Amino acid sequence: MAVIGGGPAGLMAAEALSAGGARVDLYDGLPSVGRKFLLAGRGGLNLTHSEAEQPFRARYAEAEAALTPTLQAFGADSLRAWAAELGVETFVGTSGRVFPRDLKAAPLLRAWLHRLRAAGVVFHTRHRWTGWDDAGALVFQSPAGTSTVRPDAAVLALGGASWQRLGSDGAWVPWLAGRGVPVHPLKPSNCGFDVATPWSAFLRERFAGQPVKPVAASFGGQRQQGEFVLTETGVEGSLIYAFSAPLREAIAKEGQAVLTLDLLPQHSPAQVLTEVQRPRGGRSLATHLKSRLGIQGLKLALLHEVMGADALNDGERLAAALKALPVTLAVTRPIDEAISTAGGVPFDAMDGHGMLRALPGVFCAGEMLDWEAPTGGYLLTACFATGRTAGRGALAWCHALAQPSAPGGPD
């Protein structure tokens, strides 16, 4: 059996295959596996989320129905139990997110790779898959040259197209499309955006890279509180990522999208208006806003940037802007900068075991499938779960082929 891709989905597929007694060869184009997984661990490795099952699955939006059987078979609780088997204790943070007790990815990955090697999984690093040859064999480029492999089944876990230096470059898209596999265009997800009108030099030079908090954002009927970062060209960060899918689609359809920011989420509109209109005597507006509402620094600069001085001298308009500051976004940041990607192989191009209908014996898993989810542990959970499904599916397929009387492979 061949697994191509050494991220969480590929490693989990290899584990499922080896647990079923299969000989597994895992190929990865980089010098070591799990590089994007390790990068995710720099922020504490948000492994999964403690949310109840139904709202957890709803985070996958349009892909919820397709992913439900997979997540029911291996969801958040199963993932935590799996980590515990590797000797990695997890805990639930105040946000409901689940982390390893030591907040590190490397110990979990080391323990996992040790177990996989002990189970007989053979790793072939610096082996970049380049598609199929005319005879249908898998083709790899390595420091030793070109080689071909004809496995009984193959699991592709090639990632999307974000963070190319870590192996996810989307190069696989034309290879699958050329063999009749439908592939939806890859798009950035959990990404930053550029504003329609470039920030002023003052805002860029003084505040780029700084967080805006606390703040609430609204778009398309959704409202969420958190924080984001002002960039030289626009906005990014966890709060922005939460809206990335609807913002991206609105921009694609309308050419722009207006995100509304509540700079004072703990204050009611009436409270804000009262404080703004309170007599300030000889104090400047900046001093008044700082003393009465705590508005200063970046938040004050954003008000000036978006509204202009004249609007800020109108009490009612200023109060409205503090509660609903419109920021017009015009384009997503490049896909290589995104946390993850949307698009890829649609679920209806596969059977319930992850096998491509156009390529019997070839299974897909992980971020190369057409699903997206917010950050918060949902991305990793689905990668682990779909990898397990694909690995088990490949194992069942090969077992079925070994039985001539069987009516075919898995349905």
Sequence and secondary structure as in RCSB ss.txt:
>XXXX:A:sequence
MAVIGGGPAGLMAAEALSAGGARVDLYDGLPSVGRKFLLAGRGGLNLTHSEAEQPFRARYAEAEAALTPTLQAFG
ADSLRAWAAELGVETFVGTSGRVFPRDLKAAPLLRAWLHRLRAAGVVFHTRHRWTGWDDAGALVFQSPAGTSTVR
PDAAVLALGGASWQRLGSDGAWVPWLAGRGVPVHPLKPSNCGFDVATPWSAFLRERFAGQPVKPVAASFGGQRQQ
GEFVLTETGVEGSLIYAFSAPLREAIAKEGQAVLTLDLLPQHSPAQVLTEVQRPRGGRSLATHLKSRLGIQGLKL
ALLHEVMGADALNDGERLAAALKALPVTLAVTRPIDEAISTAGGVPFDAMDGHGMLRALPGVFCAGEMLDWEAPT
GGYLLTACFATGRTAGRGALAWCHALAQPSAPGGPD
>XXXX:A:secstr
 EEE  SHHHHHHHHHHHHTT   EEE SSSSS HHHHHHGGGT   EE   HHHHHHTTGGGHHHHHHHHHHS 
HHHHHHHHHHTT  EEE TTSEEEETT  SHHHHHHHHHHHHHTT EEETT EEEEE TTS EEEEETTEEEEE 
 S EEE    SS GGGT   TTHHHHHTTT   EEEEEES  EEESS   HHHHHHHTT EEEEEEEEETTEEEE
EEEEE SSEEESHHHHTTHHHHHHHHHHHS EEEEEES TTS HHHHHHHHHS  TT  HHHHHHHHH   HHHH
HHHHHHH HHHHTSHHHHHHHHH EEEEEEEE  GGGSSEEEEEB GGGB TTSBBSSSTTEEE GGGBS    S
SSHHHHHHHHHHHHHHHHHHHHHHHHT TTS SS  
